[in-house]
Amino acid sequence: MSPLVVFILFFVCLLIAIPISVSLGLVAVLPGVFDPSFTASASYVIRSMFGGIDSFPLLAVPMFILSGIIMARGGISKRLFDLFSYFIGKRTAGLPCAAVITCLFYGAISGSGIATVAAVGSMTIPLLVELGYDKKFCTALVAVAGSLGVIIPPSIPFIMYGMASGASVSDIFLAGIVPGVLIGLLLMVYAVFYCKKHGEDKEKINAKIDDLHAQGLWKVFKSSFFAVLSPVIILGCIYSGVASPTEAAVISVFYSLIVSIFIYKSLPIKKVYDVFVEAVRTYAPILFILAASIAFSRVLTLMQVPQLISGWILAHFTSKVVVLIVINLVLLLVGMVMDTTPAILILTPILLPIVEGFGMDPIHFGVMMVVNLAIGFVTPPIGVNLFVASSLTDIPVVDIAKRAMPLIGFFLIALLLITFIPQISLCLL
């Protein structure tokens, strides 16, 4: 069976709303069904699915998901937001900027863009609207800033990329810090520009910040201390050599449980079971997609699809700049219609050899790939962050997407800088 036919069948399955895990499994089996001499028989595909998920690094994914849900139920995002608001709340766009910084820190706790939007958005959007900010602007800002959850380490897509490429997960975590901060700064630049143009209700804002100041810095800091300490402990364990990323994920679960139950007392013990159920329901679909993606990527490798695509690109484009632009466009389009996990597992074996041929560092490429796919979180038709934000505010997804376009423009500027200035990603390695 031709690789082109396989891809066409895959997209047809997606168009007729067959779940992506089922679609991947079907097209992985078809080449062996139509050609009995082909290596990848149905039993090979099934063994690949089970063998692919039998991975120690992969255990970090459900652990970070569980940790993020515990932190969300424990009200961690509000404590972070109050701390940042205390310092910058009275400046121009201070509270919207505090929301972006909160997304940065919460992303360093949960490793998930969806969890970041849900946890930060449910708390900050009603508050910002109450203080006079436009509801659509606030929703779009948090939806786009939530994408930082997959760029700032620990990041679930970075773990997937490390598994697909063989690159060090610790190194790619480290490489994501500066790009994540850069994107956050650019989003804050837009927030300042927007607020200068449209104005702010300084009377309401100052009253809110004065209430925080009345509590005193010590009380605000004490309330948020353990929330701020969480990413420090997680990343500190990884980079000090105390724990691997997977072990650090388990540490983050126990830490978040202890903080939420015994220190903040915001998560009743009787609710812990519900948290575990939610984590299983969140991770189970990802696990099926992951298993099917691994099998599909192995079938593509046996069909020599990476070599075919690599040969075609290198035959038609000889400039490194042009090749990187083409790959960015491909990743942006894929990010619009496919979830990050299958996209990374399918495209990494195809695209990585191409960029390595031009001398690109695999860690640098991993950051570029994840930033591209993060933009897909806020672009239709998939745009999961848009749907989460819409569920929080009842604003139609299309309206949020329209207001998010300038923010996505700043995201794209960051993408170009990250693509063509390798030291942005590699300076900490």
C-alpha positions as CSV (number, residue, x, y, z in Angstrom):
1,M,0.0,0.0,0.0
2,S,1.3,3.5,-0.9
3,P,2.2,5.8,2.0
4,L,0.1,8.5,0.3
5,V,-3.0,6.2,0.5
6,V,-2.3,5.5,4.2
7,F,-2.2,9.3,5.0
8,I,-5.3,9.9,2.9
9,L,-7.2,7.2,4.8
10,F,-6.0,8.6,8.1
11,F,-7.3,12.1,7.3
12,V,-10.6,10.6,6.0
13,C,-11.0,8.8,9.3
14,L,-10.5,12.1,11.1
15,L,-12.9,14.0,8.9
16,I,-15.7,11.5,9.6
17,A,-15.1,11.9,13.3
18,I,-13.5,8.5,14.1
19,P,-11.5,8.9,17.4
20,I,-7.9,9.6,16.6
21,S,-6.6,6.6,18.6
22,V,-8.9,4.3,16.5
23,S,-7.9,6.1,13.3
24,L,-4.2,5.6,14.0
25,G,-4.8,1.9,14.9
26,L,-6.7,1.2,11.7
27,V,-4.3,2.8,9.3
28,A,-1.4,1.1,11.1
29,V,-3.0,-2.3,10.4
30,L,-4.1,-1.7,6.8
31,P,-0.7,-2.0,5.0
32,G,-0.2,-5.5,6.5
33,V,-3.8,-6.5,5.6
34,F,-3.5,-5.6,2.0
35,D,0.0,-6.9,1.6
36,P,0.6,-10.2,3.6
37,S,4.3,-10.0,2.8
38,F,4.6,-6.6,4.6
39,T,6.5,-6.9,7.9
40,A,3.9,-5.0,10.0
41,S,1.2,-7.6,10.4
42,A,-1.8,-7.0,12.8
43,S,0.0,-8.9,15.6
44,Y,3.1,-6.7,15.0
45,V,1.0,-3.6,15.4
46,I,-0.5,-4.9,18.7
47,R,2.9,-5.8,20.1
48,S,4.2,-2.3,19.1
49,M,1.3,-0.7,20.9
50,F,1.9,-2.6,24.2
51,G,5.7,-2.4,23.9
52,G,5.6,1.4,23.2
53,I,3.8,2.2,26.4
54,D,6.0,-0.1,28.5
55,S,8.3,2.9,29.2
56,F,9.7,4.2,32.5
57,P,10.0,7.9,31.3
58,L,6.3,7.7,30.2
59,L,5.2,7.2,33.8
60,A,5.9,10.9,34.3
61,V,2.9,11.8,32.2
62,P,0.1,10.5,34.4
63,M,2.0,11.7,37.5
64,F,2.2,15.3,36.3
65,I,-1.4,15.1,35.2
66,L,-2.4,13.9,38.7
67,S,-0.2,16.6,40.4
68,G,-1.8,19.3,38.2
69,I,-5.3,18.2,39.2
70,I,-4.5,18.1,42.9
71,M,-3.0,21.6,42.7
72,A,-6.0,22.9,40.8
73,R,-8.4,21.5,43.4
74,G,-6.2,22.9,46.1
75,G,-6.5,26.5,44.9
76,I,-2.8,27.0,44.1
77,S,-3.5,29.3,41.1
78,K,-5.2,31.9,43.3
79,R,-2.3,32.1,45.7
80,L,0.1,32.5,42.9
81,F,-2.0,35.3,41.3
82,D,-2.3,37.2,44.5
83,L,1.4,37.2,45.0
84,F,2.2,38.5,41.6
85,S,-0.7,41.0,41.8
86,Y,0.8,42.4,45.0
87,F,3.9,43.5,43.3
88,I,2.7,44.6,39.8
89,G,-1.1,45.0,40.2
90,K,-1.0,48.8,40.1
91,R,1.1,49.1,36.9
92,T,-0.4,49.4,33.5
93,A,-1.8,46.0,32.6
94,G,-0.5,44.7,35.9
95,L,-3.3,42.3,36.6
96,P,-3.4,40.8,33.0
97,C,0.4,40.5,33.3
98,A,0.0,38.8,36.7
99,A,-2.4,36.3,34.9
100,V,0.3,35.5,32.3
101,I,3.0,35.0,35.0
102,T,0.6,32.8,36.9
103,C,0.2,30.6,33.8
104,L,4.0,30.4,33.6
105,F,4.3,29.2,37.2
106,Y,1.3,26.9,37.0
107,G,2.7,25.4,33.8
108,A,5.8,24.6,35.8
109,I,3.6,22.6,38.2
110,S,1.2,20.8,35.9
111,G,3.1,20.4,32.6
112,S,-0.2,20.7,30.8
113,G,-1.7,23.6,28.7
114,I,-5.3,22.5,29.3
115,A,-4.8,22.2,33.1
116,T,-3.2,25.7,33.1
117,V,-6.1,27.3,31.3
118,A,-8.7,25.5,33.5
119,A,-7.0,26.3,36.8
120,V,-5.8,29.8,36.1
121,G,-8.8,30.9,33.9
122,S,-11.5,29.8,36.3
123,M,-10.0,32.1,39.0
124,T,-8.6,35.0,37.0
125,I,-11.1,35.7,34.3
126,P,-14.1,36.4,36.6
127,L,-11.8,38.7,38.8
128,L,-10.4,40.6,35.8
129,V,-13.9,41.1,34.3
130,E,-15.2,42.3,37.7
131,L,-12.3,44.9,37.7
132,G,-13.5,46.3,34.4
133,Y,-11.4,44.4,31.8
134,D,-13.1,43.2,28.6
135,K,-14.3,39.6,29.0
136,K,-13.2,38.4,25.6
137,F,-9.8,40.0,26.0
138,C,-9.3,38.3,29.3
139,T,-10.5,34.9,28.0
140,A,-8.2,35.1,24.9
141,L,-5.2,36.1,27.0
142,V,-5.5,33.2,29.4
143,A,-6.3,30.8,26.6
144,V,-3.1,31.8,24.8
145,A,-1.0,32.1,27.9
146,G,-2.2,28.6,28.9
147,S,-0.1,27.2,26.0
148,L,3.0,28.1,28.1
149,G,2.0,25.1,30.2
150,V,3.6,22.8,27.5
151,I,6.7,24.9,27.0
152,I,7.8,25.7,30.6
153,P,9.2,22.5,32.2
154,P,8.1,20.0,33.3
155,S,6.2,19.6,30.0
156,I,4.3,16.5,28.9
157,P,5.0,17.1,25.2
158,F,8.8,17.4,26.0
159,I,8.6,14.0,27.6
160,M,6.9,12.6,24.5
161,Y,9.6,14.2,22.3
162,G,12.4,12.8,24.4
163,M,10.8,9.3,24.0
164,A,10.4,9.7,20.2
165,S,13.8,11.2,19.6
166,G,16.0,9.6,22.2
167,A,17.0,13.1,23.4
168,S,17.6,13.7,27.1
169,V,14.3,14.8,28.8
170,S,16.3,16.7,31.4
171,D,18.1,18.7,28.7
172,I,15.0,19.5,26.8
173,F,13.3,20.6,30.0
174,L,16.2,23.0,30.6
175,A,16.0,24.2,27.0
176,G,12.3,25.2,27.4
177,I,12.8,27.7,30.2
178,V,14.1,30.7,28.2
179,P,11.7,30.2,25.2
180,G,8.8,30.0,27.7
181,V,9.8,33.2,29.5
182,L,10.4,34.9,26.1
183,I,6.8,34.1,24.9
184,G,5.4,35.1,28.3
185,L,7.2,38.5,28.0
186,L,5.8,39.1,24.5
187,L,2.3,38.3,25.6
188,M,2.7,40.8,28.5
189,V,4.0,43.4,25.9
190,Y,0.7,43.0,24.0
191,A,-1.3,43.2,27.3
192,V,0.4,46.5,28.1
193,F,-0.3,47.9,24.6
194,Y,-3.9,46.8,24.8
195,C,-4.5,48.4,28.2
196,K,-2.9,51.6,27.1
197,K,-5.1,51.8,24.1
198,H,-8.4,50.8,25.8
199,G,-7.8,52.1,29.3
200,E,-8.3,50.5,32.7
201,D,-10.6,51.1,35.7
202,K,-7.8,52.3,38.0
203,E,-10.2,53.0,40.9
204,K,-11.4,49.4,41.1
205,I,-8.0,48.0,40.4
206,N,-6.3,50.1,43.1
207,A,-9.0,49.2,45.6
208,K,-8.3,45.5,45.0
209,I,-4.6,45.8,45.3
210,D,-4.9,48.0,48.4
211,D,-6.8,45.1,50.0
212,L,-3.9,42.8,49.2
213,H,-1.4,45.4,50.6
214,A,-3.5,45.7,53.7
215,Q,-2.9,42.0,54.4
216,G,0.8,42.7,54.3
217,L,3.6,41.2,52.2
218,W,4.4,38.5,54.8
219,K,0.8,37.1,54.9
220,V,0.5,37.1,51.1
221,F,3.9,35.6,50.6
222,K,3.3,33.0,53.4
223,S,0.0,32.0,51.7
224,S,1.7,31.5,48.3
225,F,5.1,30.2,49.5
226,F,4.4,26.5,49.1
227,A,2.8,27.1,45.7
228,V,5.9,29.0,44.5
229,L,8.2,26.3,46.0
230,S,6.6,23.5,44.0
231,P,8.3,24.1,40.6
232,V,11.6,24.8,42.5
233,I,11.4,21.4,44.1
234,I,10.4,19.6,40.9
235,L,13.1,21.1,38.7
236,G,15.6,21.2,41.5
237,C,15.3,17.4,42.0
238,I,15.9,16.9,38.3
239,Y,18.8,19.2,37.7
240,S,20.6,18.4,41.0
241,G,20.6,14.7,40.0
242,V,18.5,13.7,43.0
243,A,15.7,12.4,40.8
244,S,14.9,11.6,37.2
245,P,12.0,13.4,35.5
246,T,9.8,10.4,36.3
247,E,10.8,10.3,39.9
248,A,10.4,14.1,40.2
249,A,6.8,13.7,38.8
250,V,6.0,11.2,41.7
251,I,7.6,13.7,44.2
252,S,5.3,16.4,42.8
253,V,2.3,14.3,43.5
254,F,3.2,13.7,47.1
255,Y,4.2,17.3,47.5
256,S,0.9,18.6,46.1
257,L,-1.1,16.2,48.3
258,I,0.7,17.2,51.4
259,V,0.4,21.0,50.6
260,S,-3.3,20.8,49.6
261,I,-4.5,18.5,52.4
262,F,-2.3,19.4,55.4
263,I,-0.9,22.9,54.9
264,Y,-3.6,24.8,52.9
265,K,-6.3,22.4,54.0
266,S,-8.1,23.2,50.7
267,L,-8.6,19.6,49.6
268,P,-10.7,17.5,51.9
269,I,-9.3,13.9,52.3
270,K,-12.7,12.5,51.2
271,K,-12.2,14.3,47.8
272,V,-8.9,12.7,47.1
273,Y,-10.6,9.7,45.5
274,D,-12.5,12.0,43.1
275,V,-9.1,13.5,42.1
276,F,-7.7,10.1,41.3
277,V,-10.7,9.2,39.2
278,E,-10.4,12.5,37.3
279,A,-6.7,11.9,36.6
280,V,-7.5,8.4,35.3
281,R,-10.2,9.7,33.0
282,T,-7.8,12.4,31.8
283,Y,-4.9,10.1,31.1
284,A,-6.7,7.0,29.7
285,P,-7.6,8.6,26.3
286,I,-4.0,9.9,26.1
287,L,-2.7,6.4,26.7
288,F,-4.7,4.9,23.9
289,I,-3.6,7.7,21.5
290,L,0.0,7.1,22.6
291,A,-0.1,3.4,22.0
292,A,-1.7,3.8,18.6
293,S,0.7,6.6,17.6
294,I,3.8,4.5,18.5
295,A,2.5,1.6,16.3
296,F,1.7,4.0,13.4
297,S,5.1,5.6,13.6
298,R,6.8,2.2,13.5
299,V,4.7,1.2,10.4
300,L,5.7,4.5,8.7
301,T,9.3,3.7,9.4
302,L,9.0,0.2,7.9
303,M,7.4,1.9,4.8
304,Q,10.4,4.2,4.7
305,V,8.2,7.3,4.9
306,P,10.8,9.4,6.8
307,Q,13.4,8.7,4.0
308,L,10.8,9.5,1.3
309,I,9.7,12.8,2.8
310,S,13.3,13.7,3.7
311,G,14.4,13.0,0.1
312,W,11.6,15.1,-1.3
313,I,12.3,18.1,0.9
314,L,16.0,18.0,0.3
315,A,15.5,17.6,-3.5
316,H,13.3,20.7,-3.7
317,F,14.8,22.9,-1.0
318,T,18.5,23.4,-0.5
319,S,18.5,26.4,1.8
320,K,18.4,25.7,5.6
321,V,16.3,28.8,6.1
322,V,13.7,27.7,3.6
323,V,13.6,24.2,4.9
324,L,13.0,25.4,8.5
325,I,10.2,27.7,7.3
326,V,8.6,24.8,5.4
327,I,8.9,22.6,8.5
328,N,7.4,25.3,10.7
329,L,4.4,25.7,8.3
330,V,3.9,21.9,8.3
331,L,4.0,21.8,12.1
332,L,1.6,24.8,12.4
333,L,-0.9,23.1,10.1
334,V,-0.6,19.8,11.9
335,G,-1.0,21.5,15.2
336,M,-4.4,22.9,14.0
337,V,-5.9,19.5,13.4
338,M,-4.0,17.0,15.6
339,D,-3.2,16.6,19.3
340,T,0.4,17.1,20.4
341,T,1.1,13.5,21.4
342,P,0.4,11.8,18.1
343,A,1.9,14.7,16.2
344,I,5.2,14.5,18.1
345,L,5.4,10.7,17.9
346,I,4.5,10.6,14.1
347,L,6.5,13.6,12.9
348,T,9.7,13.4,15.0
349,P,11.1,10.3,13.2
350,I,10.2,12.0,9.8
351,L,11.5,15.5,10.4
352,L,14.4,15.1,12.8
353,P,16.7,13.4,10.3
354,I,16.1,16.3,7.9
355,V,17.0,19.1,10.3
356,E,20.0,17.1,11.7
357,G,21.2,16.9,8.1
358,F,21.4,20.7,8.2
359,G,23.3,20.6,11.5
360,M,20.4,21.5,13.8
361,D,20.6,20.3,17.4
362,P,17.9,17.8,18.3
363,I,17.1,19.7,21.6
364,H,16.7,22.9,19.6
365,F,14.4,21.2,17.2
366,G,12.3,19.7,20.0
367,V,11.7,23.1,21.5
368,M,10.8,24.5,18.0
369,M,8.4,21.6,17.4
370,V,6.6,22.0,20.8
371,V,6.3,25.8,20.4
372,N,4.7,25.2,17.0
373,L,2.2,22.6,18.4
374,A,1.5,24.9,21.4
375,I,0.2,27.5,18.9
376,G,-2.2,24.7,17.8
377,F,-3.7,24.8,21.2
378,V,-5.3,28.2,20.4
379,T,-6.0,27.8,16.6
380,P,-9.2,26.3,15.2
381,P,-10.5,23.7,14.4
382,I,-9.0,21.7,17.3
383,G,-7.8,24.5,19.6
384,V,-8.4,22.7,22.9
385,N,-7.4,25.7,25.0
386,L,-10.2,27.7,23.2
387,F,-12.8,25.1,24.0
388,V,-11.7,25.0,27.7
389,A,-11.8,28.8,27.9
390,S,-15.2,28.9,26.2
391,S,-16.5,26.4,28.7
392,L,-15.4,28.7,31.5
393,T,-17.0,31.9,30.1
394,D,-19.7,30.8,27.7
395,I,-18.1,32.9,25.0
396,P,-18.2,31.2,21.5
397,V,-14.9,29.6,20.4
398,V,-14.9,31.7,17.2
399,D,-15.1,35.0,19.2
400,I,-12.2,33.9,21.5
401,A,-10.2,32.9,18.4
402,K,-10.7,36.3,16.8
403,R,-9.5,38.1,19.9
404,A,-6.6,35.7,20.3
405,M,-5.2,36.5,16.8
406,P,-2.9,39.4,17.9
407,L,-1.6,37.3,20.8
408,I,-0.9,34.5,18.4
409,G,1.0,37.0,16.2
410,F,3.3,37.6,19.2
411,F,3.6,33.9,19.7
412,L,4.7,33.5,16.0
413,I,7.3,36.3,16.5
414,A,8.7,34.2,19.4
415,L,8.6,31.1,17.2
416,L,10.7,32.8,14.5
417,L,13.3,34.0,17.1
418,I,13.4,30.5,18.6
419,T,13.8,28.9,15.2
420,F,16.6,31.1,13.9
421,I,18.5,31.9,17.1
422,P,19.5,28.5,18.6
423,Q,21.0,30.0,21.7
424,I,17.6,31.0,23.0
425,S,16.9,27.3,23.5
426,L,20.5,26.1,24.1
427,C,21.9,28.9,26.3
428,L,21.3,27.0,29.6
429,L,22.7,23.7,28.4
